[in-house]
Amino acid sequence: MPDIAPPQDLIALEDLTRIDIRVGTILEVSDIPNSRKLVRLKVDLGFGTRAVVVGMKQERADPSEIEGSQALFVVNLPPRKMAGVVSEAMLFDVGYSDGIPPALAVPERRVPNGTRAG
């Protein structure tokens, strides 16, 4: 079992409320050619569909296994180009920072796409 990191420094509640985390359904997972780590997700976020680039090739034998799953996404980050593909949100998963195989952060039951976390 990995060592779990201690909590980070305290932040103001206002800082947390600035992060816009939404539920989205992963419609499609596609390969990004010439990348050892990255795949492109097509995600329905309720208010629109966005491309999300994630480093999951080495974490899962078959990244397409998450198609159809709901997950949490940070949607108010500026777009970022990775391996030639623009990512318009960030997948919110758990485990990676602690050195364990990442798992999707998911709602306990299906909720409408675009539902806010927090």
C-alpha positions as semicolon CSV with decimal commas, in nm:
position;residue;x (nm);y (nm);z (nm)
1;M;0,000;0,000;0,000
2;P;0,145;0,342;-0,094
3;D;0,219;0,611;0,159
4;I;-0,067;0,859;0,156
5;A;0,049;1,221;0,146
6;P;-0,053;1,452;0,430
7;P;-0,312;1,723;0,358
8;Q;-0,187;2,035;0,184
9;D;-0,197;2,382;0,339
10;L;-0,539;2,527;0,425
11;I;-0,712;2,738;0,162
12;A;-1,001;2,981;0,180
13;L;-1,345;2,843;0,093
14;E;-1,362;3,111;-0,175
15;D;-1,065;2,948;-0,353
16;L;-1,249;2,618;-0,372
17;T;-1,568;2,775;-0,508
18;R;-1,374;2,910;-0,807
19;I;-1,315;2,556;-0,939
20;D;-1,606;2,454;-1,163
21;I;-1,637;2,074;-1,146
22;R;-1,913;1,917;-1,356
23;V;-2,042;1,570;-1,434
24;G;-1,999;1,458;-1,793
25;T;-2,054;1,139;-1,989
26;I;-1,754;1,005;-2,182
27;L;-1,895;0,944;-2,529
28;E;-1,578;0,832;-2,703
29;V;-1,213;0,753;-2,635
30;S;-0,976;0,787;-2,928
31;D;-0,604;0,737;-2,970
32;I;-0,369;1,030;-3,023
33;P;-0,113;0,904;-3,275
34;N;0,255;0,944;-3,185
35;S;0,178;0,981;-2,813
36;R;0,282;0,715;-2,561
37;K;0,044;0,843;-2,292
38;L;-0,239;1,053;-2,432
39;V;-0,589;0,975;-2,552
40;R;-0,871;1,211;-2,650
41;L;-1,209;1,192;-2,478
42;K;-1,525;1,329;-2,631
43;V;-1,737;1,435;-2,331
44;D;-2,102;1,545;-2,308
45;L;-2,109;1,808;-2,033
46;G;-2,477;1,897;-2,066
47;F;-2,407;2,251;-2,189
48;G;-2,198;2,119;-2,480
49;T;-1,950;1,858;-2,594
50;R;-1,580;1,908;-2,528
51;A;-1,253;1,737;-2,613
52;V;-1,049;1,636;-2,310
53;V;-0,692;1,506;-2,347
54;V;-0,584;1,266;-2,074
55;G;-0,272;1,059;-2,007
56;M;-0,433;0,720;-1,973
57;K;-0,269;0,490;-2,231
58;Q;-0,024;0,345;-1,979
59;E;-0,280;0,330;-1,696
60;R;-0,536;0,103;-1,860
61;A;-0,507;-0,197;-2,090
62;D;-0,808;-0,068;-2,284
63;P;-0,886;0,304;-2,234
64;S;-1,212;0,264;-2,429
65;E;-1,353;0,070;-2,130
66;I;-1,459;0,404;-1,980
67;E;-1,685;0,495;-2,274
68;G;-2,037;0,554;-2,145
69;S;-1,916;0,629;-1,792
70;Q;-1,996;0,947;-1,609
71;A;-1,703;1,124;-1,443
72;L;-1,608;1,458;-1,294
73;F;-1,436;1,727;-1,503
74;V;-1,288;2,066;-1,421
75;V;-1,442;2,285;-1,691
76;N;-1,311;2,637;-1,619
77;L;-0,946;2,593;-1,708
78;P;-0,809;2,762;-2,021
79;P;-0,783;2,535;-2,326
80;R;-0,443;2,365;-2,352
81;K;-0,281;2,205;-2,656
82;M;-0,120;1,866;-2,593
83;A;0,031;1,650;-2,867
84;G;-0,137;1,875;-3,123
85;V;-0,488;1,833;-2,973
86;V;-0,667;2,106;-2,777
87;S;-0,799;1,994;-2,438
88;E;-1,100;2,193;-2,315
89;A;-1,134;2,051;-1,961
90;M;-0,952;1,828;-1,713
91;L;-1,060;1,482;-1,603
92;F;-1,086;1,471;-1,223
93;D;-0,959;1,131;-1,115
94;V;-0,810;0,986;-0,798
95;G;-0,493;0,792;-0,726
96;Y;-0,237;0,921;-0,977
97;S;-0,067;1,165;-0,736
98;D;-0,033;0,887;-0,478
99;G;0,126;0,642;-0,719
100;I;-0,168;0,403;-0,743
101;P;-0,359;0,315;-1,060
102;P;-0,596;0,606;-1,118
103;A;-0,972;0,562;-1,085
104;L;-1,242;0,787;-1,221
105;A;-1,413;1,014;-0,969
106;V;-1,778;0,933;-1,040
107;P;-2,119;1,018;-0,894
108;E;-2,278;0,732;-0,697
109;R;-2,575;0,731;-0,937
110;R;-2,641;0,877;-1,281
111;V;-2,718;1,247;-1,274
112;P;-2,778;1,494;-1,557
113;N;-2,465;1,591;-1,752
114;G;-2,348;1,934;-1,645
115;T;-2,448;1,887;-1,281
116;R;-2,206;2,079;-1,058
117;A;-2,000;1,918;-0,786
118;G;-1,974;2,083;-0,446
